[in-house]
Amino acid sequence: MNQRTFITPEDAAELRHLTVEYERAFLHAVALLKTGGESFTGERLRLFLEADAKTGEIVRRIKEIQGTAGLSWDA
């Protein structure tokens, strides 16, 4: 495993920021899934895909900082 044993104060601050951003993006994606019976197409689908992609970008960056990039989510 390539997990880092030391994280700089700057990386720790970025991790805290990313955690907040991840929660925000995740909750936004979940809210978009609640269609109230409407079809999941068009603008709603586009917005969901953007929010989902943002959560993926955030997870990739978190794993990069932690030195776990390329490992499964539960690593």
LODREN-35687 format. One record per residue (C-alpha): residue number from 1; residue in one letter; x, y, z. Coordinates in Angstrom, 3 decimals. Layout:
% residues N
+-----+--------+----------+----------+----------+
: num : residu :        x :        y :        z :
+-----+--------+----------+----------+----------+
: NUM :      a :        X :        Y :        Z :
...
+-----+--------+----------+----------+----------+
% end
This chain:
% residues 75
+-----+--------+----------+----------+----------+
: num : residu :        x :        y :        z :
+-----+--------+----------+----------+----------+
:   1 :      m :    0.000 :    0.000 :    0.000 :
:   2 :      n :    1.315 :    3.480 :   -0.878 :
:   3 :      q :   -0.567 :    5.359 :    1.811 :
:   4 :      r :    1.306 :    8.414 :    2.994 :
:   5 :      t :    2.493 :    8.430 :    6.581 :
:   6 :      f :    2.851 :   12.219 :    6.734 :
:   7 :      i :    0.438 :   14.861 :    5.508 :
:   8 :      t :    1.513 :   18.486 :    5.466 :
:   9 :      p :   -0.582 :   21.138 :    7.206 :
:  10 :      e :   -1.498 :   22.448 :    3.756 :
:  11 :      d :   -2.693 :   19.009 :    2.668 :
:  12 :      a :   -4.656 :   18.628 :    5.907 :
:  13 :      a :   -6.373 :   21.960 :    5.245 :
:  14 :      e :   -7.163 :   20.896 :    1.686 :
:  15 :      l :   -8.566 :   17.588 :    2.969 :
:  16 :      r :  -10.886 :   19.457 :    5.339 :
:  17 :      h :  -12.038 :   21.689 :    2.489 :
:  18 :      l :  -12.518 :   18.716 :    0.162 :
:  19 :      t :  -14.567 :   16.901 :    2.789 :
:  20 :      v :  -16.982 :   19.837 :    2.950 :
:  21 :      e :  -17.077 :   20.095 :   -0.839 :
:  22 :      y :  -17.692 :   16.365 :   -1.161 :
:  23 :      e :  -20.645 :   16.483 :    1.205 :
:  24 :      r :  -22.104 :   19.456 :   -0.664 :
:  25 :      a :  -21.697 :   17.813 :   -4.092 :
:  26 :      f :  -23.048 :   14.473 :   -2.836 :
:  27 :      l :  -26.130 :   16.042 :   -1.268 :
:  28 :      h :  -26.736 :   18.035 :   -4.447 :
:  29 :      a :  -26.570 :   14.845 :   -6.530 :
:  30 :      v :  -28.959 :   13.067 :   -4.147 :
:  31 :      a :  -31.407 :   15.971 :   -4.279 :
:  32 :      l :  -31.416 :   15.773 :   -8.062 :
:  33 :      l :  -32.305 :   12.076 :   -7.857 :
:  34 :      k :  -35.536 :   12.956 :   -6.071 :
:  35 :      t :  -37.699 :   13.533 :   -9.122 :
:  36 :      g :  -41.117 :   13.325 :   -7.505 :
:  37 :      g :  -42.247 :   11.014 :  -10.274 :
:  38 :      e :  -40.948 :   13.209 :  -13.100 :
:  39 :      s :  -38.747 :   11.654 :  -15.746 :
:  40 :      f :  -35.013 :   11.787 :  -15.136 :
:  41 :      t :  -33.961 :   13.355 :  -18.420 :
:  42 :      g :  -32.819 :   16.616 :  -19.918 :
:  43 :      e :  -31.510 :   19.344 :  -17.654 :
:  44 :      r :  -32.053 :   17.375 :  -14.439 :
:  45 :      l :  -30.007 :   14.474 :  -15.803 :
:  46 :      r :  -27.260 :   16.816 :  -17.010 :
:  47 :      l :  -27.050 :   18.495 :  -13.604 :
:  48 :      f :  -26.944 :   15.126 :  -11.846 :
:  49 :      l :  -24.138 :   13.885 :  -14.085 :
:  50 :      e :  -22.163 :   17.067 :  -13.366 :
:  51 :      a :  -22.667 :   16.682 :   -9.601 :
:  52 :      d :  -21.717 :   13.005 :   -9.800 :
:  53 :      a :  -18.566 :   13.837 :  -11.770 :
:  54 :      k :  -17.651 :   16.479 :   -9.187 :
:  55 :      t :  -17.883 :   13.934 :   -6.368 :
:  56 :      g :  -15.598 :   11.637 :   -8.355 :
:  57 :      e :  -13.056 :   14.424 :   -8.865 :
:  58 :      i :  -13.096 :   15.208 :   -5.147 :
:  59 :      v :  -12.614 :   11.545 :   -4.187 :
:  60 :      r :   -9.701 :   11.265 :   -6.639 :
:  61 :      r :   -8.029 :   14.323 :   -5.108 :
:  62 :      i :   -8.578 :   13.069 :   -1.549 :
:  63 :      k :   -7.023 :    9.720 :   -2.460 :
:  64 :      e :   -4.140 :   11.500 :   -4.188 :
:  65 :      i :   -3.375 :   13.494 :   -1.026 :
:  66 :      q :   -3.671 :   10.386 :    1.146 :
:  67 :      g :   -1.438 :    8.409 :   -1.184 :
:  68 :      t :   -4.166 :    5.896 :   -1.939 :
:  69 :      a :   -4.826 :    6.828 :   -5.570 :
:  70 :      g :   -5.555 :    3.779 :   -7.665 :
:  71 :      l :   -6.791 :    1.750 :   -4.708 :
:  72 :      s :  -10.416 :    0.808 :   -4.209 :
:  73 :      w :  -12.737 :    3.198 :   -2.342 :
:  74 :      d :  -12.508 :    1.207 :    0.905 :
:  75 :      a :   -8.702 :    1.070 :    0.892 :
+-----+--------+----------+----------+----------+
% end
